[in-house]
């Protein structure tokens, strides 16, 4: 059989391929979902009682805005680098905001390490913090994984790390808005610790996660 005939026979009955929406549109959809999740968690748990006072603190504002920007820019980066024709330079997009976020946490560590009260953090508040972490990170992680499943055979580890960073930063923003977490120990455990854990899991288990949502794509790439 001639090569041209073979190609024609293989392509004859193939169904049309549905093109993915532009990465900016898909990233916008995910960020809209993140906004809805934050609103729902805020309605369920309420804002932190001292939020108005915290908004007058430049360090708190810088930390919160930087974490929110990190989440948004990392999400955009993840959707762009998931495509093979897009430059890896998109990975640099969230770095400035990430640097401000992490440096602000470090500054708090140096200046407010004795800010925990004599009674420490109560168990009830810790449980509420953990509930916020789970309610925010789990749905966003699952939706991100499904939306990026077509990137499985291309750049699974890179995409998973960017997606995990985005979820971690959005979760840190939720913790800052809904809970009293100005004590440095809690900042490091919840905000920075959450980011490190999610990013590490995304890097280590990226192929297994994408294999679960896109087994055919992974099998074809192997």
N, C-alpha and C positions, 0 to 999 in steps of 0.2 A: 504494500500500500504506500502510495506517495505521502510524503509528509503533509502536504496541503490537504489531502483527503482525510488523513488521520485527524488533523486539527479541526476540520469541518465536522467530522463525525462526533468528535468529543464535545464540540461547542454547540451542536445542533439542538439538543434538548435541555441545555442548561437554563435554569430559571434566572431571571434578571437579578443582579446584585443590588441590594438596597444601600445607597450611599449613606455614610454617617453624616450627621449634622455637623456643621463647623464646630471646631473645638471651643470657640468663644461662646457659642450658643449652649453647648452642653455644660460648660463650666458655669454659665449663668444660671442654668436650670438647677444645678447642684447647689449653688450658693443661695438660690431662692429657697430650696428645701432647708438648707442650714438656717436661714433666717426664720423660717416657720418653726423649726425645732426649738430654736432659742426662745421664740415667743411663747410656745406651748409650755416649755419648762419654766419660763418666767411666770406665766399665769398660774401654773401648778404650785410652784414653790415660793414665788414672790421675790422681789429684789432685796438685796441686802439692806438692812435698816439704816446704815450710815452711808448710803450711796451718794446722797447729795453732798455730804461732807467730803467724801473721797474725790468727787469730781473737782474739788478745789485744790486737790493735791496734784501737782504736775507729774510726779513720778507715777502715780496711779493711772492718770490719763495716758501718759506715754506708754506704760506697760500694756494697758488694755487695748489702745489703738494699734500698737505694734503687733500684739498677738492676733488681733482681728485681721490686720493687713497681711500678716504672715499666712493665715489660713486662706484668705481669698486669693493671694498671689500664688501660693503653692498649689491650690486647686487649678488655677489657670495653667500653671506650668505643667501639671500632671496631664491635663487633657491635650496640651500641645505636643509634649514629648512622646505621647502615646502613638503619634503618627510617624511613620518612617521618613516622610519627606520634610519634617520639621527639625530645625537645628536644636542641638543639645544646649545651646546658649539660653534657651528658655528656663533651664535649671537655675540660672543665676537670678531669675526674677524675684523670688522671695527673700534672697539673702540680705539686702539692706534692712528690711523690716525684721527679719529673724535676728540680725545682729543687735538691733535696738532692743528687741524683746529680751534676749538673753543677757545683754549688758545691764539692762534695768533690773533684772532679777539679781544679778551679781552685786549691783549697787545696793539693793535692799539688804543683801546678805551682809555687807560690810557696815551698814549704818543702822540697821534695825534688828540686829540679832537678839536683842533682849526685849522685844516688844510683846512677847507672849505674856499674858496676865498670870497672876499667881495660881489661878485655878486651871490654867492650860486650856486646851480645846476639849469641850464636852463630847461624850460619845454620840449624843443626838446630832450634833452638828457634823461630826465626822461621817455618820451614816447618811445624812442628807447630801453631803459633798460627794460621797461615793455614788449615791443614786443619781445625782446630776451628771457625774462622769459617765455612768453607764447609759442613761437615757439620751445623752448627747452623742456619745461616740459610737455606740452600736448601730443605730439606724443610718448615720452618716457614712460609717465605714462600709456597711453592706451595700448601700446605694452606690457609693463610689466604686466598689468592687464590680458591681454589675455593669455600671456605665462604662468602665474601662476594660471590660473583659476581652474586647477585640484587640487589645494591645498585648495579649498574652504571649504570642510567639515573637514579639518584636523587642520590647525593652521592659520585661516584667519587673525586674528588681528596681530599676530607676523609677518607673511609674508608681510602683507600690510604695517606695520611700517618699515620693512627693505627695502621694495621696494620704499616707499616714501622717506626714507632717501637717498637712492641711487640717485633718480631723483633730490632731492633737492641739493645734493652735486655736481652733474654734472651741474645743472643749475647755481650754484654759481661759478663754474669754468668758464662757458661761460661768465658770467657777469664780472668776473675779467679780462678775456682776451680781451673782446670786448668793455668795457666801462671804463671810468675814475671813479673808485669807491674807491679810497684810503681814502677819508674822512670817518671818523668813523661812522657818522650818516648813510651814504649810505650803508656802510658795514653791519651795524646792521639791517637796514631795508630790504635790498635786500638779502644778503647772509644768515645771521643767521635767519632773519625773514621768508625767504622763506623756510628754512629747518624746522623751528618750525611749520609753517602752514601746509606744506605737510605731515610731520610726524603725526601731530595731526589729520588731515583729514583721513589719512590712518588708524589710530587707531580707530577713532570713527565710520567711515563708511565702515569698511572693509567687513563686512558681506553683506551689501547692494550692494557694488561694485561687490563682487564675485557672489551674487545672480543674478545680471544682466548678467554676462558672463557665469555662470554655474548654471542655475536654478535647473536642475535635481540633480546635486551633492548636493546642499544645501538642497533640499527637502528630499533627501534620508537620509541625516545625521540628519534631524530633525524628 
